[in-house]
Amino acid sequence: MTGTGVAWTDVLTAFCLVLVIEGLLPFLAPGRWKDAMRQVAGVDDGSLRRIGLISMILGVALLYLVRSTT
């Protein structure tokens, strides 16, 4: 496979893992998950954007650390 093919394989693998991780809480504790979603629905857009930005920055930083040590 070419370098581009490997990159797409990595992206699809990561996406599949996101789906598995995202599905854990609704599967294991659906009631608590619904309560959490109700609380999130009440949070203003600006706060959600900040949480999303912090999450993305943290994810990129952790990914950098993991990839640089291997």
Secondary structure as GFF3:
##gff-version 3
##sequence-region A 1 70
A	DSSP	alpha_helix	3	28	.	.	.	ID=ss1
A	DSSP	alpha_helix	30	41	.	.	.	ID=ss2
A	DSSP	alpha_helix	45	69	.	.	.	ID=ss3
###
